[in-house]
C-alpha cells in the first residue's frame, strides 16, 4: 500500500474509532471539538479542564491523519498540529481560517529510564540497536528525517537500518519505548517529561536540531466560532499558554512560519 493510501486508511479508521473526551466548565451550548496532535494531549487536557466558555471535546491522533479527516469532510471546530505545514495546506484549500503558530518543542532521542546502550546520537548506528521513529508524513517523522538528512550518508544508512517500527503518531513511539520493544526513539522533549520518569532524553547536537513549531486554526464553518476563537486566543496568552509551558512546550522558534 502506498503512503497516501495508507494515510487515508488510517484516517478512516480514526474517524470510526477515535476516542474523544469531553472536559471543561460551564454549559453554553454545544461542545467545542478540538482535533489535536498526540503530543498535545497533556497540555490540552489541562487547558480544557479549566476552559470556562463551555465543554471541550478533545480528539488526539497523528497530525497528518487528522488533516486527512478534515479533507474528507470531518469538521471539528479547531485543528492543532505539530507542524505549520498541515494547517497552511488546509488554509490554502479553504478548509480552515488563517493558522496561528502557538508553540515550539524540541526533538530528542528518548530511551528507557535505566537504558545504557544508547548515550548519544552516535550510538544509534551500532548494529545491536533497535529504533522506533515516526512514519513519513507524520510531523515527528518528518522532523526526524530532517535530522538524519544532515548526517553523513554512511551514518544515516546505519541508523535507518536499525529502525524496527515507523509509528503513525508520537504516542506509538512512546508506547514502544515504554514496553521495552525498542532501545531508542525520536520523540519530543514534552513526551519525555510526560512519561513520569519512565523515559529519559538525550539531546541532539544543536546543529542538527530541527525547528519544531505548532500551528492551530479554526475550521471553517464551525458552529462554535466564538468559543473556538477564545480557545485559540488562550493558547497565546491565557490558560492554554500556561498549560503548554507547564507541559514543557516552548515559545515558537524564531522565524517559524
N, C-alpha and C positions, 0 to 999 in steps of 0.2 A: 504494500500500500504506500503510495507516495505521500510526502509530508503534508500537502494541502488536504488530501482526503483523510489523512489520519487526524489532523486538527479538527476537521469538520465532524468526524465521528466522535471525537472526544467532546466537542461542544454539544452535539446531540445528546450524548449520554448525560452530560451535565445538566442539560435542560430538563431531562427526565428525572434525575436523581439528586440534583444539587440541594443540599440541606441549608436552609436559611434559619436564622434565629431572630426573633423579634425582641428588641430591647428598647428602652427609652422611658421617658416620663411624660405624663400627660396623655390626653386623648383629643387631638384636634383634627379629626377626620381620618382618612385612610393613612396607612403606614407609608413611610418613606422607604423605598427599596434601593439598597446600595450594593452594587456588584464591585468587588474589590480584589486585588491581588492577594494571594495567600499570605504573603509576608506582612500584610497589614492587619492580620487577624487580631492580635492582642491590642494594638493601639486603637483600632476602630471599635472593637467591642467595648473598651473602656469609655471611649468618646460617646458611643451610642447610649450607654447606660446613663450618662449624665446629660444627654441631649434633651432640652426642655421643650422643644417645639413639636413633640409628638413621638410616636413609636417608630423605631427604625428596624427594618428587616435587613439583615446582613447576609450576603452570599459571597463565599470566597472560593477562588479557583485560580488557575493559571491565567494571567492577563490576556494571552492570545485567545484562549478558549472563550473567555467572557466577551472579548471583542467580536469573535465569530458569532456568538449568540446574538449580539446586537445586530450584526449584519443580516442574520437570518430572521430577524423580526422580534426577538425578545426585547422588551423595553423596561429595564429598571429606570429609576429616576436619576441615578448617579453612577458613573463608571470611573473607578480609580485604578490606575495601572502602575506597575513597577518600572515603567519607562515613559518616555514622552512621545515615542513614535506611534504607538497604537491609538492614543487619544487624538493625535493630529490626523492620522489616517481616517478615523471616524468623522472628524470635523470636516475634512476635505470631501467626504462622501455625503455630507449634510445630515449626519445621524446624531451628532452631539453639538452642543454650543462650544464656543471657543475654550479650549483647555487652559488650565492654570497649573503651573508647576508648584507643588506644595511641600516637597520633602526631598531629602537626599539620603543615601545609605552607603555602605561600604561592602564590597565583595571581599570575602576572606576564604581561606581554607579552613574547614571545620573537621575536627577529629573527636573521637570519644575522650571522655574525661581522663581516663587512665592510659590512653594510647601512647606508644613510644616509637612506633615505626616511622611516623611522619612528623618531622620537626621543622621543615621548611619546604618551599616550593621545589627545590632541587630533589627532594626525596620522592616526589610523585612519579618520577621516571624509573624508579627501581622496579625490577621485574616481579617482585612478590607483593606489589601494592595493588589494591583494588579501589576504584573510584566510582562515585555517582555524580553526575552533572545534570544540568537542565537540558531538555531537548531543544533542538533548533526551533526558533520562533518564540520560545518562552523567554521573557526578559533575562532571567538568571542564566539561561543557557547562552543567550547572545552576549551577555557581559563576559561570561567565561570564555567564549570563543574569541572575544577581543583580546583578553589576556593571553591566551595561547598563541594567537597570531603574532604577538610581539616577541615570542621566544624563538631561538634558533630551531631550524626545521627538524633536526635530529631529536632534540629535547621534546619538541611538540609532538612528534610522532610517537615517542616512547610513552608520553603521558596519555595520549589518546588510545594507545594500545592497552592501557590499564583500565579503561572505562568499562565498567560492567553493567551500568544502568544509566539510561537517559530518561529523566523524570519529567512529567507534564507540568509540575509546579515545584516550588522550593520545598513545600511540605513533604513531597515524596523523597527528596534528598535527605531531609532531616530524619524522616522515618527510617530510611536505610541505615543512616549513621547510628541512630538510637538503638536499632536492633542488632548492631554489630555486623550487618550484612556486607559492609564495605569499610575500608580503612579510612577514607577521607572523602570529602566532597566540597564543592564550591557553593557557598550559601552567603547570605547577608549577615553582617555583624549582629543585626537585631534578632536573627534566628538563633544565634548562639546565646545571646542574652536571655532569650525567652525559653531556653531549654532547661532552666532550673539547675544548672550545673552539670547536666549530662554531657554537654559538649564544651570544647574549648576552641578558641580561634587562633589561627596562625595568619598574621598579617602578610599581605603581598608587598613586594618592593614598590615604593611609591611610583617609580617609572612605569609600572605595569598596571596600576590601579585604573579601572575604567571609571568614568563619571556616571554615577548611578543617580538618576533623577526620576521622581514620581510625578505623573500628571493626572489631573482629575477634571471631569467635565460633567455638566448637567446634560442628560439625554434629552434630545428634542421631543416635544410632545408630552413631557412629564405633567401629570395631573397634580403633582405636588411641587410645583415650580418654586414657590416662595420658600417652602421648607428646604428644598434642595439647595437653593442659593444660600440659605442660612447655614446649612450643614457645611457647604464648601467654604464659606467665609470663616467658619470656626476652625478650619484646618490651617488657616493663615494667621489668625490672631484670635485665640479663644480656647475653648475646651479641647478642640481637636489638636491644636498646636501643642498644648500641654501634654496631651496623651501621647502624641508622637515623640516628643522629647523624652518623656518618661520611659518609652519603649526603646530608646536608643537611636531614633532617627535624627538626622542632621538637617540643617538648612539646605536648600537646593544648591548644588555645586555652582560655582561662578561660571557664567557663560552658558548655563543649561538653557535649552530652548525646546 
